[in-house]
């Protein structure tokens, strides 16, 4: 796993005074690839259950090395403000936004 620059959650203008926090969740996986795939599943599930949580900024790291983070989602910028690819990091092919729409 490698260090990565991911977009940070910004304070919501509709909810002044709030600031972002990070939740760390431990789980078991056989290797880095499996860990990333499980993290995608967990983040997508959390996005469905709690839409106010920005699961698409999720990162994964070995439990003993929190500074060695890897992006869970691609995060490539789309053509419109706030558009970003929500495919798993390292995917091949075209980028997709939330709901499966193509990002040009």
N, C-alpha and C positions, 0 to 999 in steps of 0.2 A: 504494500500500500504506500501511497506517496502523499505528500502535502499537496493541497489544492486550494485555490482561491474560489470560494463560492459566494454568490450574492447573499448579502445579509438581509434579514427581515428589517424593514423600516417601520417606525411608529406609524400607526394608522391616524390620519388627520381627523377622522371621525371620533377617535378615542384618545384625546390629548392626555398626556401624563403617563401613558403606558410605555413600557420599554420591553424589548425582547429578552427572553430567557431561553436556556437550552436544557433539554431533558436528555439524560444519558440512560440508556436501557441496555442491560447485559443479556446476551443470548449465546448459545453454542452453535458453532459451525465447523465443518471439517477444514476449510481453507478460505482464503480471501474472496475467491469467486463466489462460493456458496454464501459467505457472509453478506456480500453485496446483494445477491439475489434475495436472501431472506429480509434484508433491510428494506429493499424495494417493496416487498409484500407488506411488511409492518407499516411503512410510511404511507403506502396507498390505503391501507385499512384505516389508519388514523385520520387521513384526509377525508374518508367517507364518514367516519363517526363524528369527527370534530372539525368542521370546515374552517373554523377560526384559526386552526393550527396550520402553519405553512410546512407541510411535510416534504414539499419538493425541494427544500433547502437541506434535506437530510444528508448526513455524512456518516461514514462508518470507520471505525478504527479498532485495532486490537485492544482488548480491555486493559492491557498493561502499558499501552502506548497511545494515550489520547491525542498526542500531538501529531501522530501519523495518520491523518484523516484522508479518506477518499470519498469523492462525491458519489452519492447513490443515484442521482438522476443527471441527465446530460446537462440541462440548464442553458443550452444555446439560445441566444436571443432571437426572437421572432421579429416580424416586420412591424408590429404595432407595439405601443407602449405596454409594458408588463407581460408581453407574450414571451414564453420560454418553452423549450422542449422538455417534456415530462417523460421521455423514454429513459430506460435505464442507462446509466453512464457507460460509455464505450460501445453503444449500439452501432450497428451499421445502417446505411441507407438514409432515407429522409427523416427529418425531424417532425415530431407531432406535438401539438399543444394539448391542453386539457380537453377531454372529450373526443380525442382522436383526430381533430382537424389537422391538416397539413400546415406546416410553417414554410412559407416561400422564402 
